[in-house]
Each structure stands twice: as C-alpha cells, then as structure tokens.
C-alpha cells in the first residue's frame, strides 16, 4: 500500500514536470491580439483587480460574450497580483493545467482499479492488476497533459476558462467517486457545488451529468440492480444546473456577438460539418500536425465526405455497443467523447469556425481512456507486454511532448501565431483579420491593407473587415477617399452604428464634403438624440457650411445636455456673432 502511494506521488510529480517542460516557455510569451484585449489587457473591470465591486460586476454582467464569473474573477485576481505582466497570467494557466493533469491521474486510478477484462472467465481468467491500472491512468493523464491539441487551451490567456473549468470538472468527478462510496447529503452538495463552479468557469460542462451516468455504467457498475432508479434520480438537480447554464449562455451570446442565423449557415451545413468535425478531431489526436488557432468553415460539404463520416461514426458506435459487456470502457470512452463535443459542434453556431483545437480539451479524455484500456487488454496475452507497452508509451509521450513544445512556440506573439496559421491553413479569414489588425496597430499600413483587402474581397458583406480596412486606409497618405468608400459600404451593410457614421462624417468634413458629412451627422443625432457629442458634431458641420441658425440650435442642444461640454460655448458664441446676435454671443464668449 505504501509503495503504491509513493508510486502515485512520483507519477504526479512526473506529470507536473512534463507539463512544465512543454508549457513553461509561455512565461516568456506576450498577450495575443485575439480575445486577450477584451478578456484582460483592455478590459477596465478586469485590469482594476479584485474587489467586491469587481466580483459583483462579474456575476451581474456578460464578459466577452459569455457569463463565466469565476473565469472573470480569476483574471481579476491575476491583475491584482501581477498587473498586466503576460508571463504571470500564462504561469497561472500552466499551473491550473498541471494540477488538472495530476488530479486526472489520481481520479482514473481511483475509479478503475484495473483495466476491464472479459466477463466470460472461460475466455480469459480475470487477473486483477492494480499496477496496470496505475500505468494506464498515468498514460491517459500524460496524453492529456502534453497533447498538441491542448496547446491552444493552455498557451492562450483568454482560454483560462478551459483550464479552470477542466480543474473543476476533474474535482467534480473525484467528489462524485467519494459520494458513491458513501452517499450522503454533504458529499452530494460537494459534487453540486464543484459542478456549479465548473459551469461558472465555462458552460461547456453542461454535459457532465451524462458523463457521470457513463461512469455509473463503468467502472462504478451502479446502473444494475435496485439502486439504478436512485442513480438516475440523483442526477436531476445536476441536469437542472446544466439547463440553467445552457439557457444563460444562449442569451449571453445572442446579446453579444450574436448567434449565426440559419439563413447564413443552414442547419444541414451545420449537421454535416459536425459529423466531419468528430472525425477531424480523432485524426488530429492521432496526427497533430498543421494545428492553427482557427479553421475556416467549409460551408456545404461534398456528399461522399458526409456519407463516409456518418457511416464511420455509426459503425464505431455500433461496434463499441456490441462489445459493451466484454469491454465496457469502449462504449464509455466513445460516448464520453461524443457527448462532451455536442455543445461545441456548431449545431448552435457562434463565429465562423469549422472546429477548434480547444474544443478537444476534455472530450479527448474519453478517447484516450477507451484506446488505452483496449490496448492494455489486448496486450495481456503477450509475453513481455509490460515492457513493450512501457516502451511504446514512452515513445508516444516523447513524440507528443516535442510536437506540443513546437506548437507552443508559435504562441509567443500575435504575428508569429497568425503567420503560422496562414501557412498551415487556407482561406483563414480570422488569421488575415488578426494579422491585419496587428500590422495596423504597428503602423505597417501597406501590409495591413493587403491582409484586410483579402478578407473584404472574399467577404464583401463583412462589416468588421471593412471597418478595419477603412481605418488602415484613412491613415495612409493619399487613400482618404478609399477609406471613405469603405466606411460608406460598412454603413450600408450593417445595422445603424453611430460610431461608424460619426467617423465617416468626420472624414467627409475634413475633405470638405459638407453636405454628405451633415447628412451622416443628422443620422447620428436621430440615433442618439440625447448625446451632447452628436449635437455638437452636427452643429460644427452646419457652422462650417454657414447654416448658422440651425448650427446655433444644436450647439444649444449640446450645452443643454452637458453645460460643460468642451468648446461648445466658444463655438456657439462665434456662431451667434457671425449671425448678428452680438449680445447673446458675448455671454457665451465670456465663458472661455
């Protein structure tokens, strides 16, 4: 018993060591310009650090198009402790991930005891092997710790929600294991509280009650006998938490970036892409090459590709179901994988991605479990199976670690990340936009314009791309009219946006195109009648066009809304003076 305990601690230490060997380099990495600004670096609430007001804001507001208050609070705590030092934020991500990997090993070792063996003793005598279970659990945890698909979840500060929810996921399963050993209300509350914390870190955990049912089937074997009904009933409160989280997430995302409409991405395209994505993730697990931050959604897929994917998924599902009595870990691991993917397969689409590496963070555990336990069972008949499997595991872990370390290197900074994505993918609009914005921020205008024009040419109705291109063109000498054309196109495509129309009107005013500028300023006033800025801008435009009477009206409207509005009294006085109203002009000019 003591020797096994020492072995477990040694394995945990080894898991932590290899995790840091792969991901430790991130402490020298920067923020990236995709999501990190709205999550941390440019978010005033998060940058203010941890406070009671901040905690209240996290629970009562949507952050980055999601409601995940514990993730928000963790970012606030980082800012409180480390400020905006990106290396320290990366350090916390790696710390959480390494803790989850160690706990996952402990969890699997506790749950399984030994790899499942055939139930028919005439086929092969059952040979309990506690050490075998520890080895299998260690391998699954090691794959989780250093698989290249998980680089996105760990090396990206914005994906704190992945590593934090992963930690609560494993803690919930551990709490559930101890609850099943001795069910009582205290232990059940522990399960519920940890699950709620996981949902408040990332709502992808909504399928966890189903994972608990799978574990009840194997290895806990709680779904047979008179206790089966109780096992199902005890999941009801957890399912209620899942439903509440799912509804809240849909509301938050629809109010934020907006769910992709069916007329833009039809349901048939979503379903077919989901089928193919399930297999893409499996292939990437086996051969993790050409990984990138974003993958372009293919739209309508060829029939042969969809039919092949569907047939293969059905065949595997039927196969593991047929082997459920002999090898129950197969059906549990396979369903674990599929069920946990359901919330992120794009059936309810947010964004334009076909799939994402980060979505495999927890689902992949199920596949690793099924494959590992299956190989161990098959190899039991080999003469030197322990040595062979140990050597194979060492080679696989070493190869994955090297590949993951290389993938982590690409996350050093935004430019390296986006250029790599453009090298290994095609039609990657997210990468072109991200690189274009970065180059614009660095005032590398020609390169920025080139990147952004690629996206606009491919997606002429993309308002965000046109606005970024317009911004780059407006800073480029001699391209002002091109910038105005892009702003005008964006204004026509999207919903009325006062900020866009104000920027456009300002540029038109600079170019002396008074009539057009005034038209847009009027639109802004119509959209924001209680805005002092809107009235002031319109007044300035009218003033320059010598429409003094109306300009005076809007200067006064701006001052009525904000009596201290900068320059409004001075400009109003000048307009009154030019309009022959000298006495009234004097009153306002004396306020200088």
Secondary structure, DSSP 8 states (H G I E B T S, - for coil): -HHHHHHHHHHHHHHHHHHHHHHGGGGG----SSSHIIIIIT-HHHHT-S-HHHHHHHHHS-BTTB--HHHHHHHHHHHHHHTT-HHHHHHHHHHHHHHHHHHHHHHHHHHHSS----S-TTTS-----HHHHHHHHHHHHHHHHH-GGGHHHHH-GGGHHHHHHHHHHHHHHHHHHHHHHS--HHHHHHHHHHHHHHHTT-GGGGGHHHHHHHHHHTTS--SSSTTHHHHHHTTHHHHHHHHHHHHHHHHHHHHTT----TTTS-HHHHHHHHHHHHHHHHHHHHS--S--S--B---S--HHHHHHHHHHHHHHHHHHHHTTTT-HHHHHHHHHHHHHHGGGSSSS--SSBS--GGGGTTHHHHHHHHHHHHHHHHHTTSTTHHHHHHHHHHHHHHHHHHHHHHHHHTTSSHHHHHHHHHHH-SS-HHHHHHHHHHHHHTT-HHHHHHHHHHHHHH-TT-HHHHHHHHHHHHHSTT-HHHHHHHHHHHHHHSS--HHHHHHHHHHHHHTT-HHHHHHHHHHHHHH-TT-HHHHHHHHHHHHHTT-HHHHHHHHHHHHHH-TT-TTHHHHHHHHHHHTT-HHHHHHHHTT-
